[in-house]
C-alpha cells in the first residue's frame, strides 16, 4: 500500500522513471474535495471522495494527481 498526500501541484505516484503495476487507486472517502488526475490526453479528471478504480499495467511515473492540500489518494494491492 502507498498513500500520496495531495498538494495543489501535479505530482507523480512514484519517483522512479518506470514502475509498472496493476493497482487499485482510491481517493480517500474523508477527502475535503475531489482529487484531480491528469488524463492521458492532458484533460483533468476529478474523482470524488471514496471513488476508486483498478488500473491495469499502468506506469505509476506517468500517473499524476493534485488536489486539496492534506487530502490523500491510496494505491492498494497491486502486482509489480
Steps between C-alpha positions, in 0.01 A plus 500: 500500500615855431334829597552822308431821693356747252631849431380775267771395249513195272699214647581149375415182688867397503839665481630218278521552123298183442291298745233295324231338712136396511347680797181628658513876551262667744430862584455492876135511609599763758641744242365855516472524119548293184851384406598611151689261272676596178342300219700338221409778255566782747147547631427528873291216644340552843442206735252561781594398853473121529525438124734218399603316185725212400775614265659218303869507412539873546834677532462673837759758387248620239208519743469858632267633768428823686231624735422666828821505707484232768246279319630156398491238225594140578644230277369165622637158416657455165742278325834650412 
